[in-house]
């Protein structure tokens, strides 16, 4: 293979790697952000049973306070019964005590149901805590791996940039200008391989005569369809 063409192929590899690394540097932080959002959503979902548990505890405390208040009220009413002097007032107080006892009984029944629900939620909370620990470990491990990958991007990009700079010193200014012009017009690809008369850049057929010439000639030939600089590559031999 012609030396200048070999250098161009290596230069194209450097440019392709640098483009891929730049995309990776953008994509990885986005991936971390998506992971963080997913993990936060998981935490919120796993906290629902705890929230319900706390709400039931607060409700139970309200019932306990209400029952105590009713009990205190009944005690005072019963004490006042001893001071009542007429039957009408006495009957009214008995009715008041009866109503308070009924209300207190209903609240105690509800409170028992709340206790049962609280116990069930407590079991679910423990399961949620275990699930959250697993998710936290997975999230932290995945995030660490991505961050390490992200840190390696800069080092890799620097290495490819150094190699590119060394190659540029060995390629003529005119050929570099031609390569950069073609690359700019073709989505970052200025040099492409051809196999079985098909351009790997535009996937169009190369005329037979030009294809034969590409395999024999040392000239710098271009694809007639996309204008990229071509080189012959026997893919079966490469495999």
N, C-alpha and C positions, 0 to 999 in steps of 0.2 A: 504494500500500500504506500502511496506517495506520502512522504514525511509531513508535508504541510497539512494534508488531509487528515492524517492521524492526529496531529496536534489540534485540528479543528474539532474532531470527534471528542477528544478529551476535554476541550474547552466547552463544548456543548454539554457534556456530562457534568462539568462543574456548575454551569449555569442552571441545569435542570435540578441538581441537588440543592443549590442555593434557593431556588424558587420553592422547592418542596419544604425545605427547612423554614423558610419565611412563613409559609402557610401553616406549618406545624406550630410555629411560635404563636400564631394567632389562634389556632384551633385548640391547643391544649388548655389555655386559660379559660376558654369558653366551655370546655369539657369539665374543668374543675368547678366552674360556676353552676353548670347544670347538675353536677353531682351534689353540690352544696344545697341547691334548691330541692333536689329529690330527698336528700337526707333530712332537711328541715321539715318537709312535708311528712316524712315518715315519723319524725319525732312528734309532730303535732297530732298525727293519727294515733300514735301509741299513748298519747297523754289524755285521750278522750275519756278512758275509763277512770283515770285518776281524777279528772275534773268531775265526773259524775259521782265518784266516791266522796269527794270533798263536799259536793252539793248535798248529798244525802246526809253526811255528817252534820252539816250546818242545819239542815231541815230537822234532823233528830234533836239537835240542841234547842231548836225553836219549840218543838213539841214538849221536851223536858221542862223548858222554862214555863210554857203555857200550863202544863199539868201541875207544876209546882204552884203557879199563881192560883189555879183553880182550887188546889188543895188548901192553900193558905186562906183563900176566900171562904171555903166551906168550913174550915176550923173556926173562923171568926163568926160566921153565920150561926153555927151550932152553939157558940158561946152566947150569942145574942138571944138564942131561943129561950134561955133561962130568964131573960129579962122581959120577954113579951108578955103583955097583959090582956090582949084580946085575941080571940080565935082567928079572925081574918088575917091579922098580921102573922100569926103563927103558921097558918096554912100557906101563906105567901112565901115565908122563909123555907118551909119544907119543899115547896115547889122549886125554889131557887136552888136548894141543895140537890134535889133530884136531877134538875137540868145540868148542874155542874158535874155531878157524878156520871151522867150519861155522856156528856161532852168529854170528860176526862177518860172514860172507858173507850170511846171511839178513837181518841188520840193515842191511847196506849196500844190499841189494835193496829193503828197505822204505823206506830213506832216499831212494833214487832216486825211488821212487813218491811219497814225500812232497814232494820237490823239484818234481816235475811238477805235483802238486796245488797246491803253494804258488804256482807260476808262474801257474796258471789263476786262482787266487784273487786274485792281484795285479792281473790284468787286470780282474776283476770289481770290485775295490776302487776302481780308477781310475774306472770307470763309476759306481760308487756315489757317489764324491766329487763327480763332475760333477752327478749327479742331486740330491745334497744341496745343492749350491750353488744350483741352480735352485729347489728347494723353499724354501730359506732366503730367497732374493730375493722369491719370490712371497708367502711368509708375512709378511715384514717390510713389503712394500708393502700387502698387505691389512690388516694390523694397523694400520698408519699411517692408512689411509683410514678405518677404523672409529673410531680414536681421534679423528681430526679431526671425524668425524660426531658423536661423543659430546660433544666440546667445544662443538659448535654447538648441541647440544640445550639447554643452560642459557641461552644467549643467546636462542634462539627462545622458550623458555618464559618468560623475563623479558619479552620483547616482547609476547607474547600476554597475559601477566598485566597489563601496563600498559594494554593496550587494553581488557581486561575491566574494570579499575578505572574507566576513563573512561566506559565504557558504563553501569556501575552508577550513576554519578552522574546519568545522564539517564533512568533508569527508576524509576518509583514503587516505594516499599517494598512495597506490597500486591502489585503485579504480580511483583516479584522473588520474594516469598514464595511466590506461586502457582507460578511457574516452578520454583523450587527443590524444592518439594513434589512436583510432577509428575515432575521430572527424577529425583529420588531413587527414585521408585517404578518408573521405566522405564529402568533401566540407563544412566542419564546422559543420556537424550534427553528434553527437555521440550518442544521445538518441532520439528514435522515438516511436510514438504510433502505436498500431496495433488494427485494428477493422475489424471484419468479415474476419479474417484470411488473411488480406492484410497489408503488411508493408507500412507505409506512407512515408518511406524513399526511398525505391527502387521500391515500388508498385508491388512487387512480392508476390505470395501466400505463406503463412506459412503452413507447413505440419499440418494436423489436430491434431495429437498427441501433437505436440509442442504448437499448439495454445491452446489446452485444458490445457496443463501444465502451460502455461503463465497466464491463468486466475485463476489457483488454487495455483501455487507455489509462494514461497517467494524468490526463487533463482533469481540471476541476469542472465537473458537469453539473447542471442544474435540472431539476424536475420541470418539464414543460408545463405542468399544470399548476404547481404551487410555488415554483421558482426556488425551492430549497436546494441547498447543495447536497448532492447525492453521493453515496458510496455503496458498492456491492457488498452484501453480507450473506454468505451461505449459512442459513439458519440451521439446516440439517447437520452441517459440520460442527456448528457451535454447540448443538445439543449433544 
